[in-house]
Amino acid sequence: MKIDLTNKIAVVTGGSGELGRTMVRTLAECGASVAICYYHNKAKAEELKVQVDKDYHVRAITVSMDVTNQASILAAKSEIEKVLGVPDIIVNNAVIQIPQWASVLEQEPEAYESQFRSSVMHNVYMAKAFVPGMIAKGGGRVIGINTECAMQNFTTQSAYVSGKRGMDGVLRVLAKEVGKHHITVNQVAPGWTISDKCRNTDGSERNFNQDFPYISQVPLGRRGTDQEIANAVCFLASDLAAFITGAYVPVCGGNVMPCI
């Protein structure tokens, strides 16, 4: 068996970012046409589109999108459908980065608001925009990018965790509401992941202290890679995962393990 997304149309929010770029390339490698959604980094999105066109010979477009703004998402939807068609797969990957994590007593209220907008409302707006089209097509895939932090609840994580745990609730309810339409709704939860910013120009990982406490706590004894996250996304986007929905799938080497 192989993951075959031929004739599928995927939308990736945060598609020009570190993790998003790998997801876009991997979806394209599996045969999907891809809408690369970006907020600030148009140049990186356009560079990625050129690479996708050249290496994978699938259709790709770049589209500006503010995931915290419903009107912006609806405008992007119109552009995507005009060029590519009605999407089969949405990957809700974008998030507002918190400049500095702090304790609950010290964290700025604006940090909680930003995480609510970019985690909870992002997923709500994307569902409202794209799920009706999936219903009309008779199926689809909604994939949210969560985090292992949502299970850890460590100190200084409260703003980030509050948004991601709210997102988890929205997507689990959505899974129950749209399952009858053959639409699956799942989450991929990365750990501390190796991406381009952690690599040398030859692709090797930059010098890193393997004795760092994080590594010692991971059962598989290493950090995961952006490619491993993208692999999980493509699996959940495929027919191989047609009977999986409502799942929170950690891709973190066993650093967190959901229990029954």
N, C-alpha and C positions, 0 to 999 in steps of 0.2 A: 504494500500500500504506500501511497505517497499523498502529501497534502496538495490538492489540486483546487485552485481558486479561479480557474479559467472562466471567463465570462462573468465574474463577480466584480462588483464595484465597491471599493472601500474608501472610507473617509477617516483620516487620522488627524485629530486635533493635536496641536503642538508638534506637527509633523516636521518642522525644521529644527527641532531641538535634538539634544544628544540621543535620547532613547527613541524619540519619534522617527529620526532618520533611519535607524536600523529597522524599525517596524515597517516603514514605507518600503525600503529596499526588499525586505523579506516577503511582504505581501506581494510585491511586484514579481519577485522571483517565483512565487507560487502561481502566478498568472493573473492576479487581480489588477484591474485598472485602479488608480489611486488618486484621490484628492488630497494634496499636501496642504494642510491648513497651517497658517502662520499668523503671528500677531505683529512682531516687530521685524523679524529677520527675513525680509523678502529675498535678499540676495542669496542666503543659504537655501531657501526653498527653491529658488530658480535653479541654483546649482544642482540640487538634488533631482529636480525634474529632468535636467539634461542627462544626468547619470542614468536615471530610470529609463528614459527614452533609448539611450545608447545600449545599455547592458541587458535590458529585459524585454524590450520591444512590446510594451503594453502602453495603454493610454494613461497619461498623467497630467494633472493640472495643478497649479498653485492657486490658492484662494485665501484672501485675508479674512480673518475671523477673530472676534473678541468673544471668548467663550462665556464671559459673564454678562453678555448683552444679547437678549433674545432677538432683537431686530437685526443685529449683525449676523447671527447664526442663520436666520431666515433668508437674509440676502445671499449668504454663502451657499445655502441650499439651492436657491434658484439658479445660481451660476453653475453649481455642480451638476444639477439635473439637466440644464441646458446643454452642457458639453459632454458629460459622461452618461447621464441617465439616472434612474432612481437607484440609490445605493442599497446594497445588500448587507453591508458590514459597516458599523461605526466603531471606532476605537477612541474612547474619550481619555486622552492622555495628558492634555495640557493642565497646568496648575500654576498658580501664582507662587513664586518662591518667597519665603519669609526671610527678610534680611538677617534677622537675628532671633534665635530661639531663646526664650526666657521662661522663668517660672510663671505660674498662673498669676501671682501677685505682681509680677513685673512686666508681663507681656502686654504690649499695647493692644487696646480693643480693636484697632484697625486690622491687626493680624488675624483675629478670629473672623472678622467680617470678610476679609479677602479669601480666606479658606472656605467659608460658606459659599461665596459667590463662585469660586473656581472649582470647587469639588461638588457641592450639592446642586447649585443652580445650573452649573455647566451640564451635569447629567440630566437634569430635568429638561432644560432647553433643547438638548440634543435629542432626547426621546420625543418631545413634542414635535420637533422638526422632521425627524427621519423615520420614526416608527410607523406613522400612518402609511408611508410608502411601502414599508416592508409588509404591512398587513395586506395592502392591495396586491402585492406580489406573491403572497402566500408563504412568507418566511423571511428570516433574517437573523443577524447576529449583532448583539449589543455587547461590547467589551469595555469595561471600565478599568483603568489602571489605578489600583489602590496601593498599599504599602504594608510591609511587615510591621511598621510602627503602629498601625491600627490595632494590633494585638498586644504590642509591648507596653504601651502607655507609660513610657519612661518619663522622668522629670524633664522639663523644658519642652516637651512635645505637644503640649495641650492644644495649641492653635491648629497645628497640622493634623493631629489626631481627631480633633473635633470635626473638621471638614471631611476627613476620610471615613470616619465612622458614620457620619450623616449620609455620605454617598453610599455606603454599604447598605443602609436601610432603604434608601430610595430604590436601589437596583434589585434588592431582594423582593421588594413589593412589586416592582415592575415585572420581574420574572414570573410571578404568579398571575399577573394581570394579562400578559401577552402570550403566555405559553400556548393557549388554545389556537393561536395564529401561526404556530410552528416557528416562533421567534425565541431564541435563547438569549439569556442575559447572564453574563458571568463577569468575574473580576480576576485580574492577574495582580498579584501583590509582590513586587520585587523587594529584595533586600538591598544592601549597600552594593551597588552595581558598578562594574567596570565599564566605562564608555570611552569615547574618544579623548575626553579631557584627561583620562588616566593612562593614555598610551603614548609611546614614542612614535616618531614619524614612520618607523618600520613596522608598526602595529604591535610591538611588544609592550608589555605592561611596564610602566615606570617603576623604578626601585620602590619597594614597599616593604615595610616591616611586617613579616608574616607572624610575628609574635604579638602584634597589636591585639588588644582584648577582643575586638569584634571577631577576628578570625578564630580565636581559640574557642569561641562559643558556638561556631557553626559546625554541625556534625560532619559535613562534607569537607571541612577544613580549608575553605577558600571563599573568595568572593565570586558571585555570579557575573556573567557578562551580559551586555546589552543584547547579544545574539540569542542567548538562552531565554531572555524575556520575550523577544520577538518570536521565537519558536513556539512558545506557549500561546501567544496571541494568535498565531496562524493556525495552530491546532484547534483552538476554540472557535475560530472563524470558519473552519472546514466542516464537511459532512461527517468526518470522523468523530466529531463532538456533538452530533445531532441530538443526542439524548442526555446531554449535560446542561443543566441550567440552574441558576441560583447559587452557583459555586463561587467561593472565595479561594483562589488557588495560589498559595505562596510559592514563589520561585526564588528561594533564598537558602537553599542547601540544608533545609531542616531547622533553620534558626528559630522559626516559629512553626508550631504544629497545631492546627485546629483539632480539637478533641470532641468525641461524642460524649 
